[in-house]
Amino acid sequence: MAGKLDSNGCFVVTQASEAQYVVDAVNRWFALPENTNWLLVFDNLDDPDLVDIEEYIPACNHRTVITTSRRRDLQQGRRGFEVQQMKPIEFIQLLLKACAMSKFEDLIPSEQSTSSTIAEELGYLPLALDQAGVYIHMAQYSLGQYQEDCRNNASYLLSKGWKWGKQDRSVFATWEISFNTIQQKSPKAAKLLSICGFLNNEDISEELLKRGMNLEPHDLKDVIRTLLSYSLAKRSHNNDSFSILQSARTA
């Protein structure tokens, strides 16, 4: 793709037909005999009528391609694996790992009971459990303190006529607890997160925000570091941009 990349490594499309140029160039690279150590993943292919993935699969024998889908009929003779639902104890261990706490069997009975209840009340949703665990660790909360906050927050959402499903409510409840804490500790970080809700969540330019929010470079890095510490953002591969996690953007 020489000559088609800008200074940031992004492909420059000047005509609609050039989009296919990217697909062909990437497929040619995948198909090179020396390029064997790669993995191509098509995630959530639940409606094959929307996109034909065959044109994106390289024509070579050394390919490793994984497709995830809820539809069994898409297996079509290929080797398939059914992803089993996690067991309740595995959800609890996920929560405790995010909390940087001991294993379930090493907790005292009251903590075991509370961690089990938190996992159940959050709908055994990995995204919500991970967010809850990070907050407990960062705020140095006990499991009991977080359970009370989470229940109060969920009750508040219900009182406001929240009409989405339980899983959506669980994610929002855990996210809002983190956001409220950030708002108290670092109003600039909360403002930054709110502004990012209007942007594409991937590769947000620090230079853009530094100028728009009139922040010094060290101030901007401080507020981004706050979001990173609460697992609401992640640093991009290049050092001058970052991404907001989808859970924060959705909430």
Secondary structure, 3 states (H helix, E strand, C coil): CCCCECCCCCECCCCHHHHHHHHHHHHHHHHCCCCCCCCEEECCCCCCCCCCHHHHCCCCCCCCEEECCCCHHHCCCCCCCCCCCCCHHHHHHHHHHHHCCCCHHHCCHHHHHHHHHHHHHCCCCHHHHHHHHHHHHHHCCCHHHHHHHHHHHHHHHHHCCCCCCHHHHHHHHHHHHHHHHHHHHCHHHHHHHHHHCCCCCCCEEHHHHHHHCCCCHHHHHHHHHHHHHCCCEEECCCCCEEEECHHHHHC
